[in-house]
Amino acid sequence: MSDYKMSTKCVQGGYTPGNGEPRQIPIIQSTTFKYTTSEDMGKLFDLEASGYFYTRLQNPTNDMVAAKICDMEGGAAAMLTSSGQAANFYAIFNIANCGDHVVASSTIYGGTYNLFHVTMRKMGIDFTFVSPDCSEEELNAAFKPNTKAVFGETIANPALTVLDIEKFARAAHAHGVPLIVDNTFATPVNCRPFEWGCDIVTHSTTKYMDGHGAGVGGCIVDSGNFDWMAHKEKFPGLCTPDDSYHGITYAEKFGQGGAFITKCTAQLMRDFGSIQSPQNAFLLNLGLESLHVRMPRHCENALAVAKYLKSHPKISFVTYPGLEGDQYYELTRKYMPNGTCGVVSFGFKGGRSAAETFMKHLRLAAIETHVADARTCTLHPASATHRQMNDEELTAAGITPDLVRFSCGIEDAADLIADIEQALAQV
Ligand SMILES: *Cc1c(COP(=O)(O)O)cnc(C)c1O
């Protein structure tokens, strides 16, 4: 599929039926797989043969859908996870252990910030958060001898900052570590981070990829471009023998393109089991089949909403990276010239209470913690996803108390604007 255009990959990638086989991907609703001899199964446990034995680690339906996303991103290997949170946790924990350090953008999704700043810190992994807009000097100064990765979001949720992927990749590579980018908001339809030097991509497939609010899920894609063996001393987990698999060295046995995902499956899925159910993978695939059709409509609606809000007297600011004049407009021209995402953020001259009044009067747009859905949904982060943050942390994350995140669906833009208009009249 790799020679086909994005639209064709969305529709047909990951699965090509043989003669007389089902046209739609089969849901392999089985926890386990049968073998003829114990020797056959033993080879799987030694990673000497590839195959399925237990759905806590791997399932064929999941792998077909992962292969589609891998193809869309232009990667070498991929795996599905039970959620975006699991994807980001695995992507970091696969290479950073207790005593290690990671550099991350400060404007990342609140759930990821909590995972890094609170939970992974308890596991002994230290994070330094830097502004995505920092200078190269500031970025380079954040690295330590024990730094193992750099992390950012293509378009941050909900701050809508745009990552200068090349700048972050340059700094990561100068320090011998990979750049991991969460590409949830842009999706590979609008941005392919590997083309700009990113090494590993993660997704919350719960968002645009599923697109219909049907299933929580995640994905990790490895570009296969990072040379682990060239930085052996930093990545002992990939470059020295794994005793739990009879002394296999992942980077040697599975090569540059297979090591990361194989280790992540064989160790982290085996031990944590945060796997996506095959049913959800099937639903995710249905969503992926129309992603290339939905994304342009999300972007078109968001641009119309952003333009409307921009000139409204009760609105204090509008943030939409695809809007001319936005702080990140130039970066989006470079990294995502065909569109950004459907999410617009804005604030009120009347502050926090005006935001709360506005939210109360919306009819079509629903208040949800969800985002990036076919149906328009909206959220006031300071009272929901980001309420654990103090004012200083909120500011660093690019969120003000009056900020509303408005996720434009694929309805008619005129209806969305009419809904906003009548709610603003109540403010
Ligand atoms: C939602 C989201 C996540 C977390 O994903 P879940 O599927 O909710 O676990 C991670 N990153 C970004 C950018 C998100 O929007």
The ligand as an SDF file (V2000), in Angstrom:
LIG
                    3D

 15 15  0  0  0  0  0  0  0  0999 V2000
   -7.1110   12.5750   24.2380 C   0  0  0  0  0  0  0  0  0  0  0  0
   -5.6670   12.7130   24.0530 C   0  0  0  0  0  0  0  0  0  0  0  0
   -4.7730   11.8140   24.6520 C   0  0  0  0  0  0  0  0  0  0  0  0
   -5.2410   10.6990   25.5560 C   0  0  0  0  0  0  0  0  0  0  0  0
   -5.9170    9.7760   24.8050 O   0  0  0  0  0  0  0  0  0  0  0  0
   -7.0630    8.7720   25.4110 P   0  0  0  0  0  0  0  0  0  0  0  0
   -7.4360    7.9870   24.2260 O   0  0  0  0  0  0  0  0  0  0  0  0
   -8.1420    9.6420   25.9480 O   0  0  0  0  0  0  0  0  0  0  0  0
   -6.3920    7.9720   26.4690 O   0  0  0  0  0  0  0  0  0  0  0  0
   -3.4370   11.9720   24.3890 C   0  0  0  0  0  0  0  0  0  0  0  0
   -2.9860   12.9670   23.5980 N   0  0  0  0  0  0  0  0  0  0  0  0
   -3.8150   13.8570   23.0150 C   0  0  0  0  0  0  0  0  0  0  0  0
   -3.2660   14.9360   22.1480 C   0  0  0  0  0  0  0  0  0  0  0  0
   -5.1820   13.7570   23.2130 C   0  0  0  0  0  0  0  0  0  0  0  0
   -6.0090   14.6460   22.6310 O   0  0  0  0  0  0  0  0  0  0  0  0
  1  2  1  0
  2  3  1  0
  2 14  2  0
  3  4  1  0
  3 10  2  0
  4  5  1  0
  5  6  1  0
  6  7  2  0
  6  8  1  0
  6  9  1  0
 10 11  1  0
 11 12  2  0
 12 13  1  0
 12 14  1  0
 14 15  1  0
M  END
$$$$
